[in-house]
Every structure is written in C-alpha cells, then in structure tokens.
C-alpha cells in the first residue's frame, strides 16, 4: 500500500514534530511518501533531519487559504504522473496532514491490521479526537462543515479532475462530498485515528 501524505506549509516550526510522527510509523508495512508544499509567504528553510526517500519539498509561487491551492498542486501533479508514468499512480492513497497536526500513532497500525478492508475501499473516514483524547467528530458520510481534512483519505482514482475550492475555508467538506459521490466503496471507521490541530 502506498500512502501519500500532503502537508501545505506556513508554519515550518512544526515540521520537526510532524516528521517525528511519520518517522515512528516507517517500516511497519506501509510505503509512505511525505509531500511538503511551502506557501509563497513562507520561504523554504534549510532542510535538516529529512527522511531520505520519504520527504519531498516544493516551493509554491502563490499563497492560498488554508492550504487548498497547495493540495490542488499535489493532485494535479499526481494526475500528470499517471499520464506520463503509469495509470496505477492513481490507485495510491492520499492523506492530508496540515502543518498544525501530526500523524495519529494508531492510523498505520490500523491500516496494516485491516488490509482487506483497505484493499476493498476507495475512501476511508475516521473519528477525530483532540490532543487530550477528547472526542471531536464522528466518522460519517461526508457533509460540508461536518468533516475535517484529517478525517479522510482516498485513492486518486476518485478525485481525478476534482479540486479543493480555493476561496472557501470549508473546502475540505465540499471536496469530501464530491469524491464520495464517485464511489460506492467509502468505509466508515468509528475509531479515533486522527487528531484535530494537535500542534496548536
């Protein structure tokens, strides 16, 4: 299983904590690649402590609301790779971790323990908790204003041609609704496998 983690960056001071949360999940059976897209307002700092062959960096020439244009940049890049390299690129999983959050330590172990569920799915939606363990949002069919970016991951096959609305803060909900319409294989996981604003 290939998992692409996408992080738009305006708070580079948080990257070491995010990097460590990802590093702790390496070698557990999931092929992880981390894509950092730095906002134009945030010059890319000297990179130290990189995860070799895992961590990729790009400097955006634009600034955007809530990282939506940066996620769109990644989606366009994946679709171009599929055309130029191999269509199977679109079967890879995509997951967004904002630069005020970390990878939940239970997510990768759950993916590994439920490989057939993951294989049969095109979209996974999780319960979300706060840093102190308090429940925040339950997994459900995606609805605008009722799902957070960190709550869902999806295969590129169902997002081809769909983009995050760059003028709406709640674009994650619109995007999740749209890609969910394209699949009958959305799996609801009623376990807290993601955080909300862990680094705030």
Residue, then its C-alpha position, 0 to 999 in steps of 0.5 A: x500500500x502506498x500512502x501519500x501524505x500532503x502537508x501545505x506549509x506556513x508554519x515550518x516550526x512544526x515540521x520537526x514534530x510532524x516528521x517525528x510522527x511519520x518517522x515512528x510509523x516507517x517500516x511497519x508495512x506501509x510505503x509512505x511518501x511525505x509531500x511538503x508544499x511551502x506557501x509563497x509567504x513562507x520561504x523554504x528553510x534549510x532542510x535538516x533531519x529529512x527522511x531520505x526517500x520519504x520527504x519531498x519539498x516544493x516551493x509554491x509561487x502563490x499563497x492560498x487559504x488554508x492550504x487548498x491551492x497547495x493540495x490542488x498542486x499535489x493532485x494535479x501533479x499526481x494526475x500528470x504522473x499517471x499520464x506520463x508514468x503509469x495509470x496505477x499512480x492513481x490507485x495510491x492513497x492520499x492523506x492530508x496532514x496540515x502543518x498544525x497536526x501530526x500523524x495519529x500513532x494508531x492510523x498505520x497500525x490500523x491500516x496494516x491490521x485491516x488490509x482487506x478492508x483497505x484493499x476493498x475501499x476507495x475512501x476511508x473516514x475516521x473519528x477525530x479526537x483532540x490532543x487530550x483524547x477528547x472526542x471531536x467528530x464522528x466518522x460519517x458520510x461526508x457533509x460540508x462543515x461536518x468533516x475535517x481534512x484529517x478525517x479522510x483519505x482516498x485513492x486518486x482514482x476518485x478525485x481525478x479532475x476534482x479540486x479543493x475550492x480555493x476561496x472557501x475555508x470549508x473546502x475540505x467538506x465540499x471536496x469530501x462530498x464530491x469524491x464520495x459521490x464517485x464511489x460506492x466503496x467509502x468505509x466508515x471507521x468509528x475509531x479515533x485515528x486522527x487528531x484535530x490541530x494537535x500542534x496548536 
